[in-house]
Amino acid sequence: MLQSVKGFIDYYEGIRRRTLHFIDAIPADRIDWLPVEGEFTFGDLDYDVVEMVLADQEGWDRYEAAKWLTMRRWLEANPNDDFAKDVRAKLTLEPKRYAAYTREYLGWGVFALMAR
């Protein structure tokens, strides 16, 4: 949750920086905001988007952390399971990998649709 104007500006600048980096990596003749051939939009399905909720980084952090807690609880309940070693390895590595390489680039959204 953003708690200050500075926090908002930092968050916004991060999004802006990533967007510009992405745009710079794509040749101008390849940028097209239309759906890819064979893909669709909600409008193509005769639905209107009437609401949407998009996660900020904190919301995504909570989602990821909940998965780690689930793995931890599973390990406590199943210490001798054949998969325990693999789950422990993932739980040990995943928070570091997420913070270092993934957090800045992921998010999620929920869209409410109404049929036309």
Secondary structure as GFF3:
##gff-version 3
##sequence-region A 1 116
A	DSSP	alpha_helix	5	25	.	.	.	ID=ss1
A	DSSP	three_ten_helix	28	30	.	.	.	ID=ss2
A	DSSP	three_ten_helix	43	45	.	.	.	ID=ss3
A	DSSP	beta_strand	47	54	.	.	.	ID=ss4
A	DSSP	alpha_helix	57	77	.	.	.	ID=ss5
A	DSSP	alpha_helix	84	97	.	.	.	ID=ss6
A	DSSP	pi_helix	98	102	.	.	.	ID=ss7
A	DSSP	three_ten_helix	103	105	.	.	.	ID=ss8
A	DSSP	beta_strand	109	115	.	.	.	ID=ss9
###
